[in-house]
């Protein structure tokens, strides 16, 4: 084998291997391999298997990571995608005994505020997609923000769930082998879609615990009626406000995360008085999810992973984790493979230049390459500047609209009525319903095209801290802690100066762009802070689709432009070489045969223009008349 062929073999082999590694790990291409730690933000759910591995949903439901028993990250699965084997938004997660895990995935509409479908997807212990176990879609009455399937838990080869509609709360299970859905029990609770915060139960339904928006914990034993065993008005710690938020039922023991106390509380229902309560230490924030272990619990708040027990101890607390050695090696492999792929392509081009083109290119080829390069560079620069400018203008216009609506809307809210809503138990009382109706009427219940993707919320100030009073979807209830020390937040200008401000931020529920403005009572004092906003992720998706569509049009125009310029270059060379003696004795006289290229190009281009309108006209005819030709589909 000659040296030149050996070089070619090595180069092609390098391109194939490095290209394979890069292609199969696209998520690692633009990640800094020197960064070996991950700070986990906007965590929402946690699950654990029998081997001590933990699975956490974070980044506003868009990512799932696995932390092994050594405390290192084994893999990260990115969602927010409609690609096969991915998920859109991970609402909940659970594990089976073999190390597989299941994601309760839901897909929203273009507004980002309505759930179109829910599904349960199965992944292996290594993070590979296995199959979709179950799918439930909505045509009408799409849920707001949160799915109707609210929790999944794996027990005895079945995936148990509870499901809220507007009349009943349903408990059932799904067979992961065939996707068969079996309903076990329907519980009559007033408007469970609005009033139920969380529910947990034993597989045999011997114990069912429900948390309501009024701050109650209701318990049913052995199919008896639900009875109140706890309420916010009688806090486990008398000096602190209590907001039961997440619950786990374990026979006579009930565990709940309290967003007000910032603790996880264990209730022994066989005891009474203060003896029935035991607590964890301060979890550092509102616990979004927790699971029980032999020694205590694992929990996540917005940006913290906590391990603790019920003797008041927090064993470990960390907002970050180190990647496992395997992930670090893989990221380095992708990083180095990207470099090898780039260099191999250069070497392959050099080999072709030396041995195929014999160190020379035709003048037309060089000119064509220069034309294409110049057009590409110019187009990329213009696109970046234009898209950045247009996106900024569009976003600024959206913020201005939100501020205008906020300025006009807060006058329709009754500040005196807002002042009467003080306690968790006031949820859905007469004053709450009055203010809620005023808030919803601002958007005409999202029934119009112009306001279908708007949402609203109200906040109150207590001791320099910001609390949620209500959201348009009633997802958090009254007095849910939101921001500590308003002076370091966007609320500062609203509270101190009465300003209307625009904010762009991420939280555990997603990405948002919104405006904040004051709501006054009859005495001129600020009764609440009004928030009106839109889903930022949906906004970014629209911008992305706009960029993709305009890029397709620009690429089409560029291809035609480049072809025209290349043909003009060839034609110029024809006239330039018309005095060449070798071309003076041909059927075309003193011009070479290449002059026909331009004529053929013009004829083909002229013919293609009217023909290109045929499918467009056919689609318009099909849509307007509803008829088809030979019953063929519109695509054909």
C-alpha atoms as one frame of an Amber mdcrd trajectory, in Angstrom:
protein
   0.000   0.000   0.000   1.403   3.391  -1.021   1.911   6.106   1.553  -0.743
   8.305  -0.045  -3.391   5.569   0.259  -2.294   4.843   3.831  -2.733   8.520
   4.677  -6.175   8.477   3.061  -7.172   5.374   5.035  -6.044   6.941   8.342
  -7.860  10.203   7.567 -11.125   8.480   6.599 -10.900   6.227   9.652 -10.422
   9.293  11.887 -13.395  11.050  10.272 -15.632   8.006  10.788 -14.661   7.335
  14.428 -14.643  10.969  15.576 -17.828  11.704  13.623 -19.554   8.711  15.233
 -18.631   9.877  18.759 -19.717  13.463  18.076 -22.954  12.430  16.338 -24.036
  10.142  19.174 -23.286  12.704  21.903 -24.563  16.044  20.547 -25.378  17.361
  24.035 -21.671  17.400  24.967 -20.311  19.227  21.912 -20.458  22.764  23.312
 -19.849  21.873  26.980 -16.629  22.875  28.683 -14.888  19.584  29.655 -12.951
  21.373  32.407 -16.212  22.020  34.295 -16.631  18.949  36.508 -19.442  20.227
  38.759 -23.123  20.947  38.192 -25.194  23.442  40.152 -28.746  22.140  40.156
 -31.373  24.865  39.761 -35.165  24.816  39.759 -35.521  21.248  41.036 -39.047
  19.887  41.284 -39.089  16.110  41.912 -36.873  13.367  43.322 -37.047   9.563
  43.282 -34.715   6.891  44.653 -34.180   3.189  43.928 -33.205   0.409  46.308
 -29.494   0.851  45.486 -29.409   4.443  46.718 -29.418   6.062  43.282 -31.408
   9.288  43.078 -33.200  10.696  40.062 -33.956  14.428  40.060 -36.087  16.527
  37.743 -34.624  20.031  37.479 -34.241  23.064  35.211 -37.988  23.757  35.220
 -39.021  20.183  34.272 -36.636  20.189  31.280 -33.864  17.859  32.522 -33.458
  14.658  34.519 -30.221  13.563  36.191 -29.100  10.460  38.027 -26.952  10.713
  41.157 -25.376   7.403  42.168 -24.934   6.112  45.708 -21.508   7.800  45.835
 -23.100  11.198  45.281 -21.805  11.726  41.729 -23.813  12.464  38.589 -23.954
   9.490  36.220 -25.972  11.022  33.394 -28.249  13.875  32.403 -31.214  13.524
  30.038 -32.337  16.707  28.325 -36.013  17.187  27.558 -37.984  20.113  26.174
 -38.011  18.166  22.924 -40.450  16.349  20.654 -37.764  13.990  19.332 -38.252
  10.213  19.750 -36.689   8.962  22.957 -36.856  12.360  24.655 -39.513  14.041
  26.757 -41.155  17.467  26.674 -41.656  18.413  30.349 -41.044  15.912  33.151
 -43.709  16.396  35.821 -42.923  13.389  38.052 -40.546  10.423  38.244 -40.474
   6.970  39.858 -38.214   3.858  39.815 -38.789   0.106  39.655 -36.808  -2.675
  41.332 -34.592  -3.298  38.286 -33.234   0.256  38.172 -35.483   1.450  35.343
 -37.209   4.757  35.872 -40.435   6.254  34.556 -41.131   9.883  33.672 -44.579
  11.442  33.751 -44.212  13.649  30.691 -46.584  16.330  29.494 -46.792  18.429
  26.348 -48.171  21.966  26.287 -49.743  23.918  23.446 -48.156  26.913  21.710
 -49.035  29.202  24.629 -47.071  27.072  27.093 -49.982  27.331  29.551 -52.293
  24.493  28.479 -51.476  20.766  28.669 -52.261  18.910  25.437 -51.179  15.397
  26.410 -49.675  13.356  29.232 -47.611  10.202  28.907 -45.474   7.838  30.975
 -42.102   7.034  29.408 -39.760   4.271  30.512 -35.964   4.633  30.598 -33.271
   2.114  31.508 -30.869   2.516  34.437 -28.287   3.908  31.998 -30.670   6.631
  30.777 -31.636   5.009  27.457 -35.212   5.351  26.274 -37.079   2.020  26.385
 -40.693   2.717  25.464 -43.772   4.852  26.008 -45.952   3.036  28.532 -49.101
   5.161  28.447 -50.511   8.225  26.650 -53.508  10.411  27.503 -54.460  13.326
  25.223 -56.863  16.254  25.548 -59.042  17.793  22.860 -61.141  20.030  25.111
 -60.814  21.196  28.731 -57.038  21.203  28.601 -55.510  21.502  32.095 -53.805
  24.757  33.073 -50.055  24.476  33.667 -50.208  21.298  35.757 -51.279  17.973
  34.323 -54.318  16.019  35.559 -52.076  13.026  36.280 -50.399  14.518  39.321
 -48.194  11.760  40.742 -46.822   8.342  39.750 -45.341   5.723  42.100 -44.052
   2.233  41.278 -45.279  -0.643  43.479 -45.350  -4.391  42.792 -44.843  -4.237
  39.000 -47.467  -1.513  38.595 -47.375   2.275  38.273 -49.904   3.836  40.640
 -51.246   7.347  40.101 -53.804   9.838  41.243 -55.703  11.891  38.678 -57.787
  15.032  39.265 -60.662  16.175  37.131 -63.162  18.898  37.995 -65.494  16.571
  39.928 -63.602  13.573  41.338 -60.140  12.475  42.374 -59.268   9.108  40.827
 -56.735   6.559  42.097 -55.547   3.754  39.862 -52.605   1.955  38.322 -51.119
   1.291  34.901 -49.528  -1.965  33.828 -46.114  -0.984  32.380 -46.044  -4.144
  30.273 -49.112  -3.390  28.156 -50.179   0.139  29.200 -53.527  -1.077  30.550
 -55.161   1.477  32.881 -57.130   0.252  35.908 -59.069   2.635  38.180 -59.198
   1.537  41.830 -61.176   4.281  43.533 -62.939   7.578  42.918 -63.035  10.051
  45.798 -65.653  12.772  46.015 -63.828  16.018  46.864 -65.124  19.451  45.957
 -63.360  20.552  42.761 -60.233  18.405  43.245 -58.584  20.018  40.230 -58.543
  23.290  42.186 -58.514  22.205  45.824 -56.148  19.195  45.992 -52.456  20.008
  46.408 -51.087  16.472  46.794 -52.155  12.914  47.535 -50.427   9.679  48.518
 -51.695   6.203  49.379 -50.748   2.614  50.066 -51.182   0.197  47.137 -54.017
  -1.613  48.965 -55.657   1.786  49.706 -55.565   1.034  53.444 -54.290   4.583
  53.911 -55.013   7.593  51.689 -53.663  11.050  52.606 -54.755  14.258  50.846
 -53.460  17.829  51.227 -55.838  20.658  50.304 -55.227  24.282  49.372 -56.843
  25.311  52.677 -53.904  23.776  54.542 -55.682  20.588  55.593 -54.344  17.057
  55.682 -57.184  14.562  55.223 -56.755  10.864  55.950 -58.811   7.849  54.959
 -58.159   4.450  56.580 -59.561   1.180  55.290 -61.965   2.812  52.822 -63.551
   5.056  55.423 -64.339   8.719  54.717 -61.588  11.312  54.656 -61.112  12.985
  58.024 -59.022  16.006  58.937 -55.897  15.152  60.942 -54.026  18.444  60.475
 -54.657  22.026  59.459 -52.598  25.190  59.027 -54.634  26.930  61.721 -53.258
  24.429  64.253 -49.605  24.377  63.216 -47.278  21.620  64.408 -45.011  24.445
  65.597 -47.311  27.027  67.096 -45.056  30.046  66.469 -44.607  29.464  62.739
 -47.053  29.596  59.786 -47.724  26.162  58.348 -48.299  25.241  54.698 -48.534
  21.457  54.101 -47.259  20.934  50.588 -46.108  17.369  49.769 -47.280  14.179
  51.487 -46.264  10.507  51.821 -48.570   7.937  53.443 -46.919   5.009  55.220
 -49.573   3.169  57.195 -50.277   4.987  60.449 -47.391   7.382  59.728 -47.975
  10.439  57.573 -45.029  12.527  56.335 -45.469  15.981  54.845 -43.187  18.752
  53.643 -44.218  22.098  55.100 -43.360  25.141  52.963 -44.040  27.483  55.884
 -42.143  25.628  58.579 -39.391  24.710  56.082 -39.305  21.248  57.637 -40.508
  17.749  56.881 -42.939  16.630  59.571 -43.799  13.076  60.622 -47.241  12.480
  62.136 -47.922   9.306  64.101 -51.689   9.035  63.837 -51.763   6.565  66.756
 -50.519   9.282  69.121 -52.032  12.572  70.201 -50.929  16.057  71.203 -47.374
  17.221  70.638 -46.068  13.641  70.932 -47.401  12.735  67.526 -45.064  15.208
  65.735 -41.374  14.749  64.909 -39.453  17.022  62.564 -36.469  17.320  60.331
 -34.122  20.262  60.593 -34.589  23.433  58.568 -34.508  22.377  54.904 -33.464
  25.852  53.768 -36.519  26.452  51.589 -39.829  25.050  50.414 -39.331  21.323
  49.738 -40.669  20.499  46.286 -40.400  16.727  46.673 -39.006  14.114  49.044
 -38.632  10.334  49.362 -38.161   8.193  52.461 -35.033   6.148  53.163 -34.079
   3.719  55.921 -32.323   6.503  57.845 -34.574   9.424  56.969 -35.244  11.119
  53.636 -33.878  12.675  50.474 -35.451  15.963  49.400 -35.087  18.765  46.878
 -35.991  22.425  47.100 -35.569  24.851  44.198 -31.749  24.764  44.244 -30.836
  22.424  47.107 -30.489  18.680  47.624 -31.056  17.689  51.250 -30.539  14.473
  53.171 -31.878  14.333  56.713 -33.669  12.427  59.455 -36.563  13.068  61.825
 -34.480  13.871  64.844 -33.909  17.417  63.683 -30.710  16.668  61.765 -29.760
  17.693  58.256 -27.085  15.201  57.311 -25.930  16.887  54.120 -26.977  19.863
  52.090 -25.562  20.787  48.717 -26.606  22.883  45.735 -24.133  21.133  43.436
 -22.749  17.728  42.545 -19.646  16.459  40.778 -19.926  14.495  37.545 -18.938
  10.833  37.604 -15.617   9.821  36.051 -17.490   8.232  33.142 -19.238  11.517
  32.242 -15.987  13.455  32.557 -14.193  10.962  30.264 -17.079  11.040  27.776
 -17.085  14.845  27.677 -13.341  14.852  27.045 -13.809  12.195  24.351 -16.434
  14.334  22.587 -14.305  17.477  22.951 -11.190  15.796  21.506 -13.249  14.032
  18.824 -14.610  17.386  17.674 -11.044  18.645  17.245  -9.983  15.428  15.480
 -13.000  15.611  13.167 -12.216  19.203  12.245  -8.528  18.492  11.609  -9.323
  15.280   9.693 -11.616  17.200   7.346  -8.792  19.682   6.687  -6.334  16.821
   6.019  -8.855  15.119   3.729  -9.266  18.317   1.748  -5.477  18.668   1.571
  -5.119  15.072   0.328  -7.699  15.689  -2.392  -5.903  18.887  -3.362  -2.520
  17.172  -3.648  -3.377  13.783  -5.158  -6.686  14.306  -6.982  -6.442  17.889
  -8.219  -2.663  17.649  -8.444  -2.073  20.891  -6.543  -4.123  22.995  -8.904
  -7.704  24.192  -9.192  -9.343  25.704 -12.202  -9.857  29.441 -12.149 -13.636
  28.960 -12.206 -13.448  26.604  -9.198 -11.391  29.078  -7.160 -13.716  31.937
  -8.101 -16.778  29.862  -7.221 -15.339  28.962  -3.815 -14.565  32.619  -3.183
 -18.122  33.608  -4.170 -19.701  30.982  -1.920 -17.440  31.897   1.020 -18.086
  35.614   0.646 -21.853  35.109   0.372 -21.947  32.768   3.377 -19.895  35.055
   5.623 -21.900  38.127   4.621 -25.202  36.318   5.090 -24.261  34.938   8.511
 -23.183  38.378   9.744 -26.325  40.035   8.393 -28.547  37.288   9.827 -26.994
  37.499  13.286 -27.357  41.272  13.392 -30.860  41.275  11.908 -32.241  38.439
  14.048 -30.702  39.841  17.244 -32.118  43.283  16.495 -35.571  42.000  15.505
 -35.756  39.647  18.501 -34.799  42.485  20.855 -37.400  44.788  19.314 -40.075
  42.092  19.479 -39.245  41.275  23.109 -39.267  44.968  24.050 -42.647  45.318
  22.372 -43.957  42.339  24.353 -42.725  43.848  27.628 -44.348  47.184  26.776
 -47.640  45.419  26.082 -47.424  43.610  29.422 -46.745  46.909  31.213 -49.672
  48.598  29.469 -52.018  45.755  30.432 -50.748  45.813  34.023 -51.239  49.573
  34.257 -54.788  49.304  32.949 -55.738  46.139  34.819 -54.755  46.794  38.423
 -57.459  49.492  38.716 -60.107  46.807  38.299 -58.862  44.874  41.344 -60.453
  45.715  44.693 -57.583  46.345  47.114 -59.912  46.431  50.137 -61.179  42.935
  49.337 -57.613  41.743  48.834 -56.746  42.955  52.341 -59.397  40.619  53.773
 -57.623  37.536  52.387 -55.118  36.713  55.118 -54.981  33.004  55.946 -54.545
  29.674  54.194 -58.113  28.795  55.178 -59.417  31.764  53.147 -58.789  29.854
  49.919 -61.956  29.972  47.774 -63.990  31.893  50.329 -66.235  34.757  49.152
 -63.465  37.394  49.101 -61.014  35.072  47.346 -63.559  34.160  44.677 -64.370
  37.859  44.132 -60.724  38.804  43.542 -60.146  35.628  41.521 -63.043  36.553
  39.210 -61.597  40.049  38.784 -58.178  38.579  37.921 -59.594  36.105  35.412
 -61.856  38.694  33.784 -58.782  40.713  32.776 -57.989  37.964  30.275 -61.591
  37.000  29.496 -60.661  33.535  30.793 -57.993  33.299  28.020 -60.755  32.793
  25.450 -59.569  35.371  22.911 -56.766  34.969  20.424 -54.879  38.002  21.725
 -54.863  36.862  25.370 -54.849  33.077  25.180 -51.233  32.900  26.362 -51.430
  35.420  29.225 -51.479  34.563  32.919 -51.906  36.614  36.084 -50.968  36.456
  39.745 -51.077  38.459  42.963 -48.431  38.766  45.679 -48.445  40.289  49.148
 -45.694  41.729  51.346 -45.211  40.538  54.936 -42.177  41.452  57.017 -40.126
  42.321  53.914 -40.862  38.905  52.353 -42.993  38.276  49.276 -45.794  35.684
  49.423 -48.113  34.375  46.723 -51.723  35.406  47.246 -53.134  33.660  44.170
 -52.192  32.475  40.697 -54.604  32.356  37.796 -54.521  28.517  37.958 -54.797
  28.385  41.798 -51.675  26.233  41.921 -50.110  27.458  45.177 -52.892  28.827
  47.351 -52.553  31.667  49.864 -49.349  32.791  51.645 -46.985  30.506  49.787
 -43.418  31.834  50.359 -41.993  33.271  47.149 -39.126  35.742  47.765 -37.143
  36.558  50.874 -36.280  40.251  51.340 -38.057  42.109  48.540 -35.290  44.761
  48.545 -33.030  42.470  46.503 -35.746  41.592  43.976 -37.684  43.284  41.136
 -40.473  43.929  43.642 -38.400  46.740  45.217 -39.283  49.427  42.644 -42.946
  48.407  42.699 -43.262  48.554  46.493 -41.122  51.620  47.159 -41.837  53.722
  44.065 -45.103  52.354  42.679 -43.326  51.592  39.397 -44.311  49.062  36.769
 -41.326  46.867  35.919 -40.620  44.160  33.354 -38.925  40.929  34.428 -37.476
  37.943  32.614 -36.596  34.927  34.766 -36.696  31.175  35.322 -38.357  29.379
  38.209 -39.283  25.816  39.034 -42.357  25.961  36.771 -40.609  27.359  33.683
 -39.304  30.499  32.012 -41.386  33.665  32.130 -41.549  37.234  30.937 -43.880
  39.389  33.005 -44.685  42.847  34.342 -45.185  43.776  38.003 -47.369  46.654
  39.195 -48.980  47.832  42.439 -52.602  47.332  43.484 -53.907  49.972  45.900
 -56.668  49.913  48.489 -59.041  52.789  49.239 -56.495  54.349  51.631 -53.836
  54.551  48.943 -51.709  51.759  50.411 -50.348  48.889  48.343 -52.626  45.903
  48.985 -50.890  43.553  46.531 -48.494  43.349  43.607 -50.048  42.313  40.312
 -48.116  40.091  37.887 -49.167  39.698  34.263 -46.981  37.613  32.013 -46.419
  35.099  29.250 -44.498  31.872  28.926 -40.966  32.797  27.846 -40.197  29.306
  26.582 -43.152  29.456  24.168 -41.947  32.907  23.088 -38.476  31.511  22.410
 -39.948  28.593  20.468 -41.832  31.047  18.234 -38.633  33.019  17.687 -36.769
  29.790  16.883 -39.435  28.736  14.362 -39.326  32.226  12.847 -35.544  31.968
  12.455 -35.817  28.490  10.934 -38.480  29.581   8.436 -36.671  32.744   7.393
 -33.396  30.797   7.139 -35.041  28.346   4.725 -36.151  31.222   2.526 -32.726
  32.885   2.686 -30.900  29.625   1.895 -33.128  29.124  -1.151 -32.372  32.634
  -2.393 -28.655  32.174  -1.659 -28.464  28.958  -3.664 -30.040  30.671  -6.650
 -27.798  33.709  -6.181 -24.643  31.579  -5.968 -25.647  29.597  -9.072 -26.278
  32.803 -11.006 -22.933  34.270  -9.928 -21.085  31.066 -10.859 -22.718  31.019
 -14.277 -21.822  34.689 -14.783 -18.224  33.857 -13.797 -18.108  31.034 -16.337
 -19.613  33.311 -18.985 -17.026  35.999 -18.161 -14.247  33.463 -18.653 -15.771
  32.470 -21.998 -15.573  36.052 -23.283 -12.162  36.498 -21.692 -10.787  33.502
 -23.611 -12.601  34.177 -26.906  -9.323  34.935 -28.722  -7.845  31.566 -27.814
  -6.729  29.926 -31.112  -8.139  26.573 -30.005 -11.650  28.033 -29.855 -11.717
  29.863 -33.170 -12.561  26.829 -35.305 -15.647  25.379 -33.629 -19.304  25.375
 -34.734 -19.958  28.419 -32.513 -17.325  30.540 -34.157 -14.877  32.273 -31.863
 -16.811  31.317 -28.656 -16.370  27.908 -26.912 -19.281  25.550 -26.309 -19.494
  26.657 -22.599 -21.512  29.691 -23.776 -24.520  27.343 -23.999 -24.423  26.912
 -20.159 -25.767  30.397 -19.502 -28.508  30.016 -22.083 -29.542  26.645 -20.639
 -29.494  28.052 -17.096 -31.729  30.989 -18.046 -34.189  28.698 -19.852 -34.308
  26.173 -16.954 -34.706  28.907 -14.354 -37.471  30.621 -16.341 -39.276  27.298
 -16.753 -38.921  26.392 -13.054 -40.447  29.635 -11.737 -44.039  29.075 -12.958
 -43.834  25.319 -12.279 -42.937  26.013  -8.624 -46.329  27.633  -8.130 -48.204
  24.439  -9.070 -48.016  22.688  -5.631 -48.846  25.967  -3.890 -51.951  26.422
  -6.033 -52.905  22.760  -5.586 -52.698  23.077  -1.809 -54.882  26.202  -1.909
 -57.462  24.403  -4.082 -57.519  21.390  -1.752 -57.944  23.562   1.336 -60.608
  25.842  -0.128 -62.730  23.185  -1.831 -62.092  20.141   0.368 -61.775  17.986
  -2.766 -58.887  15.768  -3.708 -57.586  14.139  -6.883 -58.055  10.351  -6.944
 -58.427  10.517  -3.108 -54.728  11.221  -2.741 -53.455  12.941   0.387 -52.525
  16.611   0.413 -48.865  15.733   0.877 -48.761  13.645  -2.298
